[in-house]
C-alpha cells in the first residue's frame, strides 16, 4: 500500500499516446527560487528608490544604506532621508509581506475548496474587513485608537466575518468545499452591499474617496509599526502551510483519496480555514482589498513548478512579494503625484496574464 509520501510526491505521467499535449518544460526549482531571492532585495531597493519626490536614484540608495547601517545624515538631508527610510522602504516591505501572504493563502484556498477560481477573498473575509474599515473612514468608529483604528477595526470585522462564514457553512459532517464557496460568496456580496451603503451615506466627499481607495487596495498608510504584525501573521501562516504541504497534496486529490492516505479532510480543512482567515485578515487590515494576486500567482507558479504544494509554497510567496512591490511602485509613478489603487493595477496586469495562461493547452488546474 502506497504511503502518503509516495502518493503525494509522485507527479502524474502524461504521455503523448493518451492524446494529451506533452507537459511543459519547467524551470528547475533551485534556479527559480534563487532568481526570486535575488529579485526580492533588488525590488525592495527599487521600492525605496522610485517615487514622485524627485530624489535621484543614487541619493535614495545612499539614504537607504544609511538607514540599514545606522550611518550619519547631514541636517539638510533629514527630509529626504525621512522620505526614503520612513515612508518608501516600510511601504516596500509591507508590499512584499502582503504579496507573499495573498499568494500563499491563494495556494491554500484553491486546495481547500478544490476550485480553480478560488482566491483569499472567496471566503468573504476581505469584504467583512471592509465593513470595519469603512466604519472608521466614514463614521470615525474606534477613534480612541488613533492611528491603529483602521487596522484594528478591519481585523476585528474580518474575524467576525470568518466566524459567521464558519457558523453557516459548517454541517455535522464538517466543512465541505461547496458550502464554503457558496457561503463565502453570498456573504461577500452581503458585506459589499453594506460597505457601498456606507460610502453613499458619507457626509464628506473625502471620506467616501478614502473608503473607495481602501476597498481597491492601497499601501499609502504604511509605516514601520504596521510591518511587524502583518509579517508575523504571514510568517506563521507560511510555517503552517509548509508543514501541511503533503496533506495539501492529498486534499487536492479529493476527500476520498485523502482519507485513504491517512489525512482527515475535515480537520485539515478547518486548520486551513483558520490559517487563511487569520492571514487574510491581517494583510487586508493594512493594505485594503487587493484582488487578483491570490488568484493569478498560484496558477502562474503551478505552471512553472507543477502541482506539488511543497514546490508551490516555495515559489508563490516570493513571486507574490516581488509582484506587489512593483505594482506598488507603478501605483506611485504612473499618475504622480496622484496614486492609483493597487487593485486597479493588479487587475490590469492579471486579466491578460490569466487569459494567456488559460489559453495554454498544456495547463490544467491541479495538474501540469
Buried (B, 14 or more C-beta within 10 A) or exposed (E): EEEBEEBBEEEEEBEEEEEBBEBBEEEEBEEBBEEBEEBBEEBBBBBBBBBEBEBEEEBBBBBBEBBEEEEEBEEEBEEBBBBBBEBBBBBBBBBBBBBBBBBBBBBBBBBBBBBBEBBBBBBBBBBBBBBBBBBBBBBEBBEEEEEBBBBBBBBBBBBBBBEBBBEBBBEEEBBBBEBBBEBBBBBBEBBBEBBBEBBEEBEEEEBBEBBBBBBBBBBBBBEEEBBEBBBEBBBBBBEBBBEBBBBBBBBBBEBEBBBBBEBBBBEBBBBBBBBBBBBBBBBBBBBBBBBBBBBBBBBBBBBBBBBBBBBBBBBBBBBBBBBBBBBBBBBBBEEBEEBBBBBBBBBBBBEEBBEEBEEEEEBBBBBB
